[in-house]
Amino acid sequence: MDLNYSPEEQAFKLEVREFLRTNYPKDIKEKVAKGVALKKSDYVTWQKILYKKGWVAPSWPEQYGGTGWSPVQKYIFEEECAAANCLRLVSFGLVMIGPVLLEFGTEEQKQKYLPDILKSDVWWAQGYSEPNAGSDLASLQTRAENKGDHYLLNGTKTWTTHGHYADMIFVLARTSQEDRKQKGISFLLVDMKDPGVSVEPIITVDGMHVVNQVFFDEIKVPIENIVGKEGEGWTIAKYLLQHERTNIAQVPRSKKQIERLKALAEKEQCNGKPLLEDTNFRRKIAEVEVELMALEMTNLRVLSKLSAGEPPGSASSLLKVKGTEVQQAITALLMEAVAYYGFPYDKNVMLDGWQEDPIGPEEAIFLAPHYFDWRKTSIYGGSNEIQKNIMAKAVLGL
């Protein structure tokens, strides 16, 4: 296995870097670099630029709008996007429901939904978790009763990211109580504009509105909006989660955050010297960096397997666990670097930027909400505790 980039891959790296330099909007880049909250229009603007270039869905087949890139090229693209402070495109369409439709959907479903996902003309949300079904997702109680030409959907979903923006939502619903609980679940595509759908905001600890609780009251879902067969929802859900977990690792973006941490520690003072010269703080950075380097090598090994046509298997769980632990460790060190300057927090700063001269480093005013926000990464996509169980069973045979 060769983990070095070939001359062709190096050339591709330069091509991507030049494209980002000349096409990535400067106002969005500044928002991402500072940590200012992004608007829906920012995501749509950047996705349409990538769509026009033909680079919006690297993992999709070429016949449906994919790039035809190798796994290594995809990684290079992610690496360059992180280095350029590109925003992360919303994953629910491109990374989740898109691959599901490509694998399990009918040709009619692909033709109907995939083009609008690529163009960011239709936004999707994920309807998995419920108030009493999170890590134990198979205990979900949202019900869909088969009425012949439609399903009658009733229930609620929670922690629905961007549900207040979504046009469509993919929903796991119980269509049968027979046999094992996993066998009674189906995968449905639901129109969020149906009058029976209501969305209530959930304000998180950083004061922001990103997630929601969604209620379904007597929703008539057309029978053709089921993906796969009735009762196959659990199989489809696991397939989708594997894509999500691999995506959560975000190695290139953690590398960018390490650079940010070092730059901040170079400016901050400790006993009259730059914090980066403090032996104890440098040790903490080194420990995280070693973990990140090991994670990157694992990620590249997975890419090598994918290039050979092999599935990632339980490696997706490993990447998710270690990736989120590294992300949380970096945000903790960023907060430690600015010390008490990170205490004051006003959510309006996240929305509108800083309007006055800040006390202390300007970066500090954006760090607290990001620190709190990154606590959730070890929970979503399947909690790290659940992923460790998966690895124990799949790798150790326990």
C-alpha positions in Angstrom: 0.0 0.0 0.0 1.5 3.4 -1.1 0.3 6.3 1.1 2.1 8.9 -1.0 0.4 11.0 -3.6 1.3 10.1 -7.2 2.3 12.9 -9.7 -1.2 12.8 -11.1 -2.7 13.2 -7.7 -0.3 16.1 -6.9 -1.4 17.8 -10.1 -5.0 17.3 -9.1 -4.2 18.8 -5.7 -2.9 22.0 -7.4 -6.0 22.1 -9.7 -8.3 22.0 -6.8 -6.3 24.7 -4.9 -6.4 27.1 -7.8 -10.2 26.6 -8.3 -10.9 27.3 -4.7 -8.6 30.4 -4.7 -10.5 31.9 -7.6 -14.1 30.7 -7.0 -14.7 30.4 -3.3 -16.6 33.6 -2.2 -14.5 35.7 0.1 -17.3 36.7 2.4 -18.2 33.1 3.1 -14.5 32.3 3.7 -14.2 35.1 6.2 -17.3 33.8 8.1 -16.0 30.3 8.3 -12.5 31.4 9.4 -14.0 33.6 12.2 -16.7 31.2 13.2 -19.6 33.4 12.4 -22.9 31.5 12.0 -23.7 30.7 8.4 -27.0 31.3 6.6 -28.9 29.0 4.3 -28.0 31.3 1.4 -24.3 30.7 2.1 -24.6 27.0 1.7 -26.8 27.3 -1.4 -24.4 29.8 -3.0 -21.3 27.6 -2.6 -23.1 24.4 -3.6 -24.3 25.9 -6.8 -20.7 27.0 -7.6 -19.5 23.5 -7.1 -22.5 22.1 -9.1 -21.6 24.3 -12.0 -18.1 23.0 -11.9 -19.3 19.4 -11.6 -17.6 18.9 -8.3 -20.6 18.8 -5.9 -21.0 15.0 -5.4 -17.7 13.3 -5.5 -19.1 10.0 -4.2 -21.9 9.7 -6.7 -21.7 7.7 -10.0 -20.9 9.8 -13.0 -24.2 9.0 -14.7 -26.0 10.8 -11.9 -23.7 13.8 -11.5 -20.7 12.4 -9.8 -17.1 13.3 -10.5 -15.6 9.9 -11.3 -12.8 10.7 -8.8 -10.8 8.0 -7.0 -11.1 7.8 -3.2 -7.7 9.5 -2.9 -8.9 12.4 -5.1 -11.9 12.8 -2.9 -9.7 13.0 0.1 -7.4 15.5 -1.6 -10.5 17.6 -2.4 -11.6 17.5 1.2 -8.1 18.4 2.4 -7.9 21.4 0.1 -11.4 22.6 1.0 -10.5 22.5 4.7 -7.2 24.4 4.1 -9.2 27.1 2.2 -11.8 27.4 5.1 -14.6 26.2 2.8 -17.9 25.6 4.5 -19.1 22.0 4.8 -22.0 21.4 2.5 -25.2 20.2 4.2 -24.8 16.4 4.2 -28.5 15.2 4.4 -29.0 15.4 0.6 -25.5 14.7 -0.8 -24.1 12.3 1.7 -27.2 10.6 3.1 -30.4 10.3 1.1 -28.5 10.7 -2.2 -26.4 7.5 -1.8 -29.5 5.7 -0.3 -31.5 6.4 -3.4 -28.6 5.4 -5.7 -28.4 2.1 -3.9 -32.0 1.3 -3.0 -34.2 3.7 -4.9 -36.2 3.1 -8.1 -35.2 4.8 -11.3 -38.2 7.1 -11.0 -37.1 8.2 -7.5 -33.6 8.8 -8.7 -34.8 11.0 -11.6 -37.2 12.8 -9.4 -35.0 13.7 -6.4 -31.3 13.5 -7.3 -31.1 16.6 -9.7 -32.6 18.9 -7.1 -30.3 17.6 -4.4 -27.3 18.3 -6.6 -28.5 21.9 -7.3 -29.4 22.5 -3.7 -32.9 23.4 -4.9 -34.5 21.0 -2.4 -33.2 20.7 1.1 -33.6 17.4 3.1 -33.7 16.6 6.8 -33.2 13.3 8.6 -36.1 11.8 10.6 -34.4 9.1 12.7 -34.2 10.0 16.5 -37.3 10.2 18.6 -37.8 11.5 22.2 -37.6 7.9 23.4 -35.5 6.3 20.7 -32.0 7.7 20.2 -29.2 5.2 20.6 -31.8 2.5 20.7 -33.2 3.6 17.4 -35.0 0.3 16.7 -37.4 1.3 19.5 -38.9 4.1 17.4 -42.7 4.6 17.6 -43.5 6.8 14.7 -46.1 4.7 12.7 -47.0 4.5 9.1 -50.1 2.5 8.3 -50.4 1.1 4.7 -53.7 2.3 3.2 -53.2 0.9 -0.2 -52.3 3.9 -2.3 -50.6 5.8 0.6 -49.2 5.5 4.1 -50.8 7.3 7.0 -48.0 8.7 9.1 -48.2 9.8 12.7 -45.5 10.4 15.3 -42.6 12.7 16.1 -38.9 13.1 15.4 -36.4 15.1 17.4 -32.9 16.6 17.0 -33.9 17.3 13.4 -31.0 19.4 12.1 -32.2 22.1 9.6 -35.7 20.8 9.8 -37.0 24.4 9.7 -35.3 24.8 6.3 -36.1 21.4 4.8 -38.4 20.8 1.9 -38.3 17.0 2.3 -37.5 14.6 5.1 -36.5 10.9 5.0 -38.3 9.1 7.9 -37.9 5.8 9.6 -41.4 4.6 10.6 -42.9 1.5 12.0 -45.1 -0.3 9.5 -45.4 -3.6 11.4 -45.3 -4.9 15.0 -44.5 -8.5 14.0 -41.3 -10.4 14.6 -38.1 -8.5 15.7 -38.6 -4.7 16.1 -35.9 -4.1 13.5 -38.0 -5.9 10.8 -41.1 -3.7 11.2 -39.4 -0.5 10.1 -39.7 1.2 6.7 -38.0 4.1 5.0 -40.3 6.9 3.7 -39.8 10.2 1.9 -42.1 12.9 3.3 -43.0 16.3 2.0 -42.3 18.9 4.8 -44.8 21.3 3.2 -47.7 19.0 4.1 -50.1 20.9 6.4 -49.9 18.0 8.9 -46.2 18.6 9.5 -45.2 21.0 12.3 -41.8 22.0 13.4 -40.8 23.3 16.8 -37.3 24.8 17.4 -34.9 23.4 20.0 -32.5 26.1 21.2 -29.2 24.5 22.0 -26.7 25.5 24.8 -25.0 28.0 22.4 -28.3 29.9 22.0 -28.6 28.9 18.3 -31.5 27.4 16.4 -30.2 24.5 14.4 -32.2 21.5 15.6 -35.9 20.9 15.9 -38.7 18.6 16.9 -40.9 17.6 14.0 -44.5 16.3 14.4 -46.4 14.3 11.8 -50.2 14.4 12.2 -52.2 12.2 9.7 -49.7 12.7 6.9 -50.7 10.9 3.6 -47.4 9.7 2.2 -47.8 8.4 -1.4 -47.1 4.6 -1.7 -44.4 5.3 -4.3 -42.4 7.3 -1.6 -41.2 4.2 0.2 -37.6 3.4 -0.5 -36.9 -0.3 -0.9 -39.6 -2.7 0.3 -41.8 -2.5 3.3 -39.8 -3.7 6.4 -36.4 -3.0 4.8 -35.9 0.3 6.6 -33.4 -1.0 9.2 -31.1 -2.3 6.5 -31.3 1.0 4.6 -30.8 3.0 7.8 -27.5 1.1 8.6 -26.3 1.7 5.1 -26.9 5.4 5.4 -25.3 5.6 8.9 -22.1 4.1 7.5 -21.8 7.0 5.0 -22.6 9.5 7.8 -20.0 8.0 10.3 -17.2 8.0 7.8 -18.0 11.6 6.9 -18.0 12.7 10.6 -14.3 11.9 11.1 -13.3 15.1 9.2 -9.5 14.6 9.3 -8.6 17.5 7.0 -10.7 20.0 9.0 -9.1 18.8 12.3 -5.7 19.5 10.7 -6.8 23.0 9.9 -8.0 23.5 13.5 -4.6 22.3 14.8 -3.0 25.1 12.6 -5.4 27.6 14.1 -4.6 26.4 17.6 -0.9 26.8 17.1 -1.3 30.3 15.6 -3.4 31.4 18.5 -1.0 29.9 21.1 1.8 31.8 19.3 0.0 35.1 20.0 -1.2 34.4 23.5 1.1 35.0 26.5 2.0 32.8 29.4 4.4 34.2 32.0 5.6 36.8 29.6 6.2 34.3 26.8 4.1 32.9 23.9 1.8 30.1 25.1 3.2 27.9 22.4 6.6 27.9 24.3 5.0 26.6 27.5 6.1 23.0 27.8 2.9 21.7 29.3 0.7 23.3 26.6 3.0 22.1 23.8 2.7 18.6 25.2 -1.1 18.7 25.1 -0.9 19.9 21.4 1.6 17.1 20.6 -0.7 14.5 22.1 -3.7 15.5 20.0 -1.5 15.8 16.9 -0.2 12.3 17.3 -3.8 11.0 17.6 -4.7 13.0 14.5 -1.7 11.6 12.5 -2.7 8.1 13.4 -6.3 8.8 12.5 -5.2 10.2 9.1 -3.2 7.0 8.4 -6.2 4.9 9.2 -8.3 7.1 6.9 -5.8 6.7 4.1 -5.8 2.9 4.7 -9.6 2.9 4.3 -9.2 4.9 1.1 -6.7 2.3 -0.1 -9.2 -0.4 0.5 -12.0 1.5 -1.2 -9.7 2.0 -4.2 -9.3 -1.8 -4.4 -13.1 -2.2 -4.3 -13.3 -3.4 -0.6 -15.9 -2.0 1.8 -14.7 0.0 4.9 -16.5 -2.3 7.3 -16.1 -1.5 11.0 -13.5 1.1 10.2 -16.3 3.6 9.7 -17.1 3.2 13.5 -13.4 3.6 14.4 -13.1 6.8 12.3 -16.2 8.2 13.9 -15.1 7.5 17.5 -11.5 8.7 17.2 -12.4 11.6 14.8 -14.9 13.1 17.3 -12.6 12.6 20.2 -9.9 14.6 18.4 -12.3 17.3 17.4 -13.4 17.8 21.0 -9.9 17.8 22.3 -8.9 20.6 19.9 -11.8 22.8 20.8 -11.0 22.3 24.5 -7.4 23.4 23.8 -8.6 26.4 21.9 -10.7 27.5 24.9 -7.7 26.9 27.2 -5.5 29.0 25.0 -7.7 32.1 25.3 -8.5 31.4 29.0 -11.0 33.9 30.6 -11.3 35.8 27.3 -13.5 33.0 26.1 -16.1 33.4 28.9 -18.2 36.3 27.6 -20.7 35.1 25.0 -23.5 36.8 23.1 -25.3 34.8 20.4 -25.8 37.9 18.4 -22.0 38.0 17.8 -22.4 34.6 16.1 -25.1 35.9 13.9 -23.8 39.4 13.0 -20.1 39.4 13.9 -18.3 41.6 16.4 -19.3 45.3 16.1 -16.9 46.8 18.7 -13.3 46.4 19.6 -13.1 43.1 21.6 -11.3 42.7 24.9 -8.6 40.2 24.2 -8.1 38.3 21.0 -11.0 38.6 18.5 -11.0 34.8 18.0 -12.0 34.3 21.6 -15.5 35.6 21.3 -16.4 32.8 18.9 -14.8 29.9 20.7 -17.3 29.2 23.5 -20.3 28.4 21.3 -18.1 26.1 19.1 -16.7 24.4 22.1 -20.3 23.6 23.4 -21.5 22.7 19.9 -18.7 20.1 19.4 -19.7 18.2 22.5 -22.5 16.7 20.4 -20.2 15.1 17.8 -19.6 12.0 20.0 -23.4 11.5 20.1 -24.9 12.0 16.7 -24.5 9.4 13.9 -24.6 6.7 16.6 -23.0 7.5 20.0 -19.4 6.6 20.5 -20.5 4.0 23.2 -22.6 2.2 20.5 -19.7 2.4 18.0 -17.4 0.8 20.5 -19.9 -2.1 20.9 -19.9 -2.5 17.1 -16.1 -2.6 17.0 -16.0 -5.1 19.8 -18.3 -7.4 18.0 -17.0 -6.9 14.4 -13.3 -6.7 15.2 -12.8 -8.6 18.5 -15.6 -11.1 18.1 -17.0 -10.3 21.6 
